[in-house]
Amino acid sequence: MCKDYFKEVKQRRYSRARESFIKSGKKYSSNINVKCYRSITEIDELLWDNINAHQDIFHSYKFLSCIEKSNIENSELWYLVFFSNQKPVGSAVLSSFKISLDLFTNKVLKKIIINFRKEYPNLLKINILFCGIPISVGKNSLTISSSIYLKEILHALVVQMELIAIQNEIGHICFKEFRADEVTWLDTLTESGFMKIESLPYVYMRINWLSFDKYLGAMRHNYRRQIIQSLFNKTLKQPIIQNYDPSVVLSESNEKLFLFNPSQFDPKKFFELYMQIMNRLDTKLETLNEDFFINTFTLLEKQSLILAAVQNNEIKGAAYLIIDSNKITFLLVGLDYGYNNHHNVLMNLLYGIVKLAIDMKFKMLELGQTSYELKQRIGGRCIKEYFFLKSSNKKINFILKMLKPILFPVVEIESRRVFNM
């Protein structure tokens, strides 16, 4: 009976929202038309990739195909294409799935909330419509071909998201994963009632060295010494990476790094190692499924590499790398926590990734949004990221703003001077 009551209240609330939306007369700019698709297969691949030509692989038709086929977190997806005089001038990917608002809270508050969830299982769990994909890659999913269309496309995007939220009874809208140098042109969202919230920082490294030796030489003594002491090959003072050859038995007892093409690496094995990481995380927006690895290893084979740490013919850890234009992205990692040297495995994978980036002459290495201290110690630099959140319910909006310091505490990252210059 109680469930029926709340269901009726919810239906009345969304009925009022629909009526309010219609009465408000909200519509797109007369210069912008929007087409909404429910599957990436409904869109011409060339058209989509041309709109996103200046973006990276995470906006590409192939990557989005992997996301859609994998059905991550049972999310729903929408693809928007913006036209001006029949010319495509922008695109956006929307996704909807349920998250917990205690995502960024401290451990003490998390424990309290977990205890309350024994009685109230959906406490602080809300369904959100994101401008963004259902995987945390530290990248936004909005493309605008020219700044002259900026305000019109943003207006059209907000209107379209509000309409989709009403049609699907979703109470919250969020623009996620915008870096500090990208948010200035999104600050207009705060005028529409969105709350600007600091997210987890993103770590990156500019590659300015001709060799790993030069990289070590540019470091301050303490950081250089730590790397050399923890290398698998201390005497050589650099990671040794061998290309995997399936005809050779990996029987040596010493830990070594091997480079695999995705077709040579079992996606089920990577998923198993990845889940050992996820099961130990306090903070996680989503959990990828096995299908994601199966699909990306196949569809993105030419844009992917797997760097693995092997001992006695057993894989103890693996890093999934995405290659795109002039940069390499450390996307995901998996570790065998039953192996007593798993921390050293992670560090050597990081050293190996830096060496690959240098040897393959990439200009940029992107390292993601976790393990800040470890990544800073190898030279990673942090940049702030933000998201914008709005509830259709004014009372909830007010509560979120009041609880902002508790629900969304700012992550303070101490800067490190790793290099001599």
C-alpha positions in Angstrom: 0.0 0.0 0.0 2.9 2.4 0.9 4.6 1.6 -2.4 1.4 2.3 -4.3 1.1 5.7 -2.6 4.6 6.8 -3.5 4.1 5.5 -7.0 1.0 7.7 -7.3 2.8 10.7 -5.9 5.6 10.2 -8.3 3.2 10.0 -11.3 1.4 13.2 -10.2 4.8 15.0 -9.8 5.8 14.1 -13.4 2.4 14.9 -14.8 2.8 18.4 -13.3 6.4 18.6 -14.7 5.1 17.7 -18.2 2.4 20.4 -18.0 4.9 22.9 -16.7 7.3 22.1 -19.5 4.6 22.5 -22.2 3.3 25.8 -20.7 6.8 27.2 -20.5 7.0 27.0 -24.2 10.6 25.9 -24.1 12.0 25.3 -27.5 15.3 25.3 -29.4 16.9 28.3 -30.9 15.4 29.0 -34.4 18.8 28.5 -35.8 19.4 25.0 -34.3 17.6 21.8 -35.1 18.2 18.6 -33.0 17.9 15.0 -34.0 17.7 12.4 -31.3 18.7 8.8 -31.9 18.4 5.8 -29.5 21.1 3.8 -31.1 24.5 4.7 -32.6 23.6 2.3 -35.5 20.9 4.8 -36.6 23.6 7.4 -37.4 25.9 7.4 -40.3 29.4 6.6 -39.0 31.2 9.1 -41.3 28.8 11.9 -40.3 29.3 11.2 -36.6 33.1 11.0 -36.7 33.4 14.1 -38.9 31.5 16.1 -36.3 33.9 14.7 -33.7 37.1 14.9 -35.8 39.0 17.2 -33.4 38.0 15.0 -30.4 39.6 11.8 -29.2 38.7 8.1 -29.6 36.3 8.2 -26.7 33.9 10.2 -28.9 34.3 7.9 -31.9 31.6 5.8 -33.5 33.6 2.6 -32.7 34.0 3.3 -29.0 30.4 4.3 -28.5 29.4 1.1 -30.4 31.4 -0.8 -27.7 29.6 1.1 -24.9 26.2 0.4 -26.4 26.8 -3.3 -27.1 28.1 -3.8 -23.5 25.0 -2.4 -21.8 27.1 -1.0 -18.9 25.1 -0.6 -15.7 21.9 -1.3 -17.7 22.1 2.3 -18.8 19.9 3.9 -21.5 21.6 5.9 -24.2 20.6 8.8 -26.4 22.7 10.4 -29.2 22.0 14.0 -30.2 23.1 15.7 -33.4 22.8 19.5 -33.7 22.2 21.1 -37.1 22.4 24.7 -38.3 20.9 25.2 -41.8 21.1 21.4 -42.3 24.8 21.4 -41.5 25.9 19.2 -38.5 27.6 21.5 -36.0 27.6 19.5 -32.8 26.8 16.3 -31.0 26.2 14.9 -27.5 25.9 11.5 -25.9 23.4 11.1 -23.1 23.1 8.2 -20.7 20.8 7.4 -17.8 21.6 5.1 -14.9 21.4 5.0 -11.1 24.2 6.3 -8.8 24.7 6.8 -5.1 25.1 10.4 -3.9 27.5 9.2 -1.2 30.0 8.5 -4.0 32.5 11.2 -2.8 31.7 11.2 0.9 34.3 10.2 3.5 34.6 6.7 4.9 32.9 7.5 8.2 29.8 8.9 6.6 29.8 6.0 4.0 29.6 3.5 6.9 26.7 5.4 8.5 24.8 5.5 5.1 25.5 1.8 4.5 23.9 1.0 7.9 20.8 3.1 7.1 20.5 1.2 3.8 19.7 -2.0 5.7 16.3 -0.4 6.3 16.2 2.0 3.4 18.0 0.3 0.5 17.5 3.2 -2.0 18.8 5.9 0.4 20.7 8.6 -1.6 20.4 6.4 -4.7 19.0 8.4 -7.6 18.5 8.0 -11.3 20.3 10.7 -13.3 20.3 11.7 -16.9 23.9 12.5 -17.8 25.4 14.4 -20.7 28.2 11.8 -20.7 28.8 8.1 -21.2 28.3 5.4 -18.5 32.1 4.9 -18.1 34.5 7.3 -16.3 37.2 8.2 -18.7 37.6 11.8 -17.5 36.2 13.2 -20.8 33.0 15.0 -21.6 30.7 13.8 -24.3 29.7 17.2 -25.9 31.2 18.4 -29.2 30.6 21.9 -30.6 32.3 22.6 -34.0 32.6 26.3 -33.5 32.2 28.8 -30.6 29.6 30.7 -32.7 27.1 27.9 -32.0 28.0 27.6 -28.3 25.1 29.3 -26.6 22.5 28.0 -29.0 23.6 24.4 -28.8 23.8 24.6 -25.0 20.3 26.0 -24.8 19.0 23.3 -27.2 20.9 20.6 -25.3 19.4 21.6 -21.9 15.9 21.8 -23.4 16.3 18.3 -25.0 17.6 16.8 -21.8 14.7 18.3 -19.7 12.3 16.8 -22.2 13.9 13.3 -22.1 14.0 13.5 -18.3 10.3 14.2 -18.1 9.4 11.5 -20.7 11.4 8.9 -18.7 10.5 10.1 -15.2 14.2 11.0 -14.4 14.4 13.6 -11.6 18.0 14.8 -12.1 20.2 16.1 -14.9 24.0 16.2 -14.9 26.8 17.4 -17.2 29.8 15.4 -16.3 33.6 15.3 -16.6 34.6 18.8 -17.8 38.1 19.9 -17.1 39.1 23.2 -15.5 40.0 24.7 -18.9 36.7 23.6 -20.4 34.2 24.9 -17.8 34.4 28.6 -18.4 32.0 28.3 -21.4 29.7 26.0 -19.3 29.3 28.4 -16.4 26.1 29.7 -18.1 24.5 26.4 -16.9 24.5 27.9 -13.3 22.1 30.6 -14.6 19.7 27.7 -15.5 19.8 26.3 -12.0 22.7 23.8 -12.3 25.0 23.4 -9.4 28.7 23.4 -10.2 30.6 20.7 -8.3 34.2 19.8 -8.2 34.8 16.2 -9.3 37.8 13.9 -9.0 41.0 15.4 -10.5 42.4 14.0 -13.7 46.1 13.1 -14.1 48.2 13.6 -17.2 51.8 13.8 -18.2 53.4 15.7 -21.1 56.2 13.6 -22.7 59.3 15.8 -23.2 62.1 13.2 -23.1 63.8 11.3 -25.9 64.5 8.2 -23.7 63.6 6.6 -20.4 67.2 7.4 -19.2 66.6 11.1 -20.0 63.3 10.9 -18.1 65.0 9.5 -15.0 67.8 12.0 -15.4 65.3 14.9 -15.3 64.0 13.7 -11.9 65.0 14.9 -8.5 67.1 12.3 -6.7 64.5 11.0 -4.3 61.9 10.2 -6.9 64.5 8.7 -9.3 65.9 6.5 -6.5 62.4 5.2 -5.7 61.8 4.2 -9.3 65.1 2.4 -9.7 64.8 0.5 -6.5 61.3 -0.8 -7.4 62.1 -1.8 -11.0 61.9 -5.4 -12.0 65.3 -4.9 -13.7 67.2 -2.7 -11.2 70.6 -3.2 -12.8 69.4 -1.9 -16.2 67.6 1.0 -14.6 64.6 0.9 -17.0 61.6 -1.3 -17.7 62.3 -4.1 -20.2 59.2 -4.7 -22.3 59.0 -7.8 -24.6 56.5 -8.3 -27.4 54.4 -11.3 -26.5 55.1 -14.3 -28.7 52.5 -17.1 -28.2 55.0 -19.7 -29.5 57.4 -19.0 -26.6 56.6 -20.5 -23.1 56.9 -17.8 -20.4 58.7 -20.1 -17.9 61.1 -17.7 -16.3 60.6 -17.0 -12.6 61.5 -13.3 -12.6 58.8 -10.8 -13.2 58.7 -9.3 -16.7 56.6 -7.0 -18.7 55.0 -8.2 -22.0 53.2 -6.2 -24.6 50.1 -7.9 -26.0 47.8 -7.0 -28.9 44.2 -7.3 -27.6 43.6 -10.4 -29.8 46.4 -12.2 -27.9 44.9 -11.4 -24.5 41.9 -13.2 -22.9 39.2 -10.5 -22.1 37.8 -12.8 -19.4 41.2 -12.8 -17.7 41.4 -9.0 -17.8 37.9 -8.7 -16.4 38.8 -11.0 -13.6 41.9 -8.9 -12.7 39.9 -5.7 -13.1 37.2 -6.9 -10.7 39.8 -7.6 -8.0 40.5 -3.8 -8.2 36.9 -2.8 -8.2 36.0 -5.0 -5.2 38.5 -3.0 -3.1 37.4 0.5 -4.1 35.4 2.7 -1.8 34.6 5.2 -4.6 33.3 4.0 -8.0 30.7 5.5 -10.3 30.2 2.4 -12.4 31.5 -1.2 -12.8 32.3 -2.4 -16.2 31.1 -5.8 -17.3 32.9 -8.6 -19.1 31.2 -7.7 -22.4 32.9 -4.3 -22.4 36.3 -6.0 -22.6 35.2 -8.5 -25.2 33.8 -5.7 -27.4 36.6 -3.2 -27.0 39.3 -5.9 -27.5 37.6 -6.7 -30.8 36.4 -3.4 -32.2 39.3 -1.3 -31.0 42.0 -3.8 -31.6 44.1 -1.5 -33.7 43.8 1.4 -31.2 44.6 -0.8 -28.1 47.5 -2.4 -26.3 47.7 -4.6 -23.2 50.8 -4.3 -21.0 51.1 -7.2 -18.6 53.3 -8.3 -15.8 54.1 -12.0 -16.0 55.8 -14.5 -13.6 56.0 -18.2 -14.1 53.7 -18.1 -17.1 51.0 -16.4 -15.0 49.7 -12.9 -15.5 49.9 -10.9 -12.2 48.7 -7.6 -13.5 47.6 -5.9 -16.7 47.1 -2.3 -18.0 44.7 -1.5 -20.9 46.0 1.3 -23.1 44.2 3.3 -25.8 46.3 4.8 -28.6 44.9 7.9 -30.3 46.7 10.4 -32.5 49.6 12.0 -30.4 48.6 10.5 -27.0 48.3 7.3 -25.1 45.7 6.8 -22.4 46.0 4.5 -19.4 42.4 3.4 -19.3 42.1 0.5 -16.9 44.2 -1.8 -14.8 43.7 -5.2 -13.2 45.8 -6.8 -10.4 46.1 -10.3 -8.9 45.7 -9.4 -5.2 46.6 -13.0 -4.2 50.1 -12.2 -5.4 52.2 -10.7 -2.5 54.0 -8.4 -4.8 50.9 -6.7 -6.4 51.9 -3.2 -5.4 55.3 -3.5 -7.1 53.5 -4.9 -10.2 51.3 -1.8 -10.4 54.4 0.5 -10.1 56.2 -1.4 -12.9 53.2 -1.3 -15.1 53.2 2.5 -14.6 56.9 2.7 -15.4 56.3 0.5 -18.5 53.5 2.8 -19.7 55.8 5.9 -19.4 58.5 4.0 -21.4 56.1 3.1 -24.1 54.9 6.7 -24.3 58.5 7.9 -24.7 59.6 5.1 -27.1 56.5 5.5 -29.3 57.0 9.3 -29.4 53.7 10.3 -28.0 53.3 13.9 -26.8 50.8 13.2 -24.0 50.2 10.4 -21.5 46.8 10.5 -19.9 46.6 8.6 -16.6 43.0 8.9 -15.3 41.4 9.8 -12.0 42.7 7.4 -9.4 45.9 6.5 -7.5 47.0 10.2 -7.4 50.1 9.8 -5.2 51.6 7.0 -7.2 51.0 8.8 -10.5 52.3 12.1 -9.2 55.5 10.3 -8.1 56.2 9.3 -11.7 55.6 12.9 -12.9 51.8 13.0 -13.3 50.2 16.4 -12.9 46.6 16.9 -11.7 44.0 19.1 -13.4 40.6 19.8 -11.7 37.4 18.4 -13.2 33.8 19.5 -12.6 30.3 18.4 -13.1 27.0 20.3 -13.2 23.9 18.9 -11.4 20.3 19.9 -11.3 17.1 18.4 -9.9 13.7 19.0 -11.3 12.5 19.3 -7.7 13.3 22.7 -6.3 13.3 21.4 -2.7 15.8 18.7 -3.6 17.9 21.3 -5.4 17.9 23.3 -2.2 18.9 20.3 0.0 21.7 19.4 -2.4 23.1 22.9 -2.3 23.0 22.8 1.5 24.6 19.4 1.7 27.2 20.1 -1.0 30.2 20.3 1.3 29.2 16.9 2.8 28.1 15.0 -0.2 30.7 16.4 -2.6 33.8 17.3 -0.6 36.7 18.8 -2.5 39.6 16.4 -3.1 42.7 18.2 -2.1 45.8 16.9 -3.9 49.2 18.0 -2.7 51.4 19.1 -5.6 54.8 17.5 -5.9 58.0 18.8 -7.5 59.2 15.6 -9.2 61.5 17.1 -11.8 64.5 19.4 -11.4 63.1 22.0 -13.7 
